[in-house]
């Protein structure tokens, strides 16, 4: 796998585009701090960008399935480069409106880019290497988040804001150039049948019913999202409970390190365990970890929970991605991954809002216990569901 040039292009591209993305995110926060006083207004502005991605996702999936995925990647990368100039204008004119346009356009570009990358991965490696490559792909994204956020945070303290977007522009341009060296087999049979199959985003839903394993896996993603969607709120609550700001940095660190170790270890776990067994085991483990937040008043318990959670999620997402890539027919990959990303973004928003309310009403221990019990019941229900359909839980 490591001798495959396409693998390096995908991994380096993911890391570099992440650096550009996080430089832009830190820049956006700094810009809003200066021109937007209300925290609620800031959250609305950020939500508008995500909403644009949800709206465009059906079109993105349809185009990805009907077109060359390499061309979609190049097109969305060109759009990213052009979009940065909108932010240059926003800074020049101190315009929040132009910044909103920038966020919308950037999210739309990402809505095309991410499903196309996820559709390409099964085309560049053998099936036996899918789990490993998905793990390293997650690691590249996590490493870019750590390096990008830390570097941009330091950078913005010493230079003008516009230079963060110059860095973003350079990173996006580098990714654009590397994509031209991507070589994949995208031979498309121009039959009427295939054209019909690629015609509608809505056709993904009936297909899901034919593949119960894919449907179950898609629903079980709710389990880690309950934790991830409320991640920042929970860490702020823990810091408040223990009257310590240093614990926040510690929890972010142990979770990030755990995630990277999990994404590496998933390859070796995959040798010893069937993919289905691993997914259900990890979902149960995450449910237990959420329940253990009932003991969040114990400081060391939080460190252990977040470290193990990072490891579990680092294993979980490459595992589920491998299931999707293997079980879902290739001709539906673009629309399916666009649909999956749309669901993820919607769930993140719902979890964020509901967690805020639950933390205000009941506090972290009860909220964590409620999330944990829900996750455990959901996982056990779908284990029983697959068994009732005569499916083995130890599927590949």
C-alpha angles and dihedrals in degrees: 000000000000091000090060111103092204091060091056092046092053095046097043090043091053091049095046095045088049090055089052092046095051093045086056094045092053089045091051092052091049091048093050092046088060100043107022115062101181120078088207091055089050091054091048091052092051091046091054090063092050091047090055089056092051092050094049096043096091092053091044093053092048093050093046092053093046097044143050106285091213090057090049090052092049093045094050090046091053088050090053091053092049092046093061089065088062088059090049087057091047090055093045092052098031086236120165088184092060089048089056089051088051092052092048094050093044092051091048090053090050090049088063097037102052100050090044091055091047089051093049097052095075088052097057102048139038118263091252090062097046096093092048094048092047088053093051090045089056090047092053089053093047093047091050089051092052097042095037097049094045095045095044091047090054093041095054091056093063108030139045116279093246091068091066088061091046086058089049090050092051093048093049091048091051091052090048091055094047092052091065087066092056111113118191135155106252100160106163121200106222095215123142089238094059092045089053092048090054094047105090137039089205090067089075092074097058089045090055089060089058091055108049091175091060092046093050092047091049091053094045090061083079088075099067092033089062086063099035096045091055095036100113094041092051093049091049089049092050091050089051093047092052095035089232130125093186092066090065092062091044093053093048089049099049091045092050094047091046091051093053093047090049093050089054096042094050090079092058094042088052090059092057101035136046114248094245093048090050093049095051092043091052092046090053091047092051089050090053091049091052090051090051089064082082082082094049090124086076106080099208090049090063092053092051093046094051094044093051091041090054090052093047094049090045086060097036102058097048088047094052092043090054091051091052093047093048102038102038115077110253094236089065098045097102095049093040096051090045088051091047092050090048090053091047093053092047092048092049090056093047093047092047093053096042093046091053090054094045093049090052093048104038110008129235101294094057093039091052092047091049092050091047096050091046091050093049093048092047092050094047091046092056093044088057091043093057091046090052088054089053092248119143114236088218095072125148 
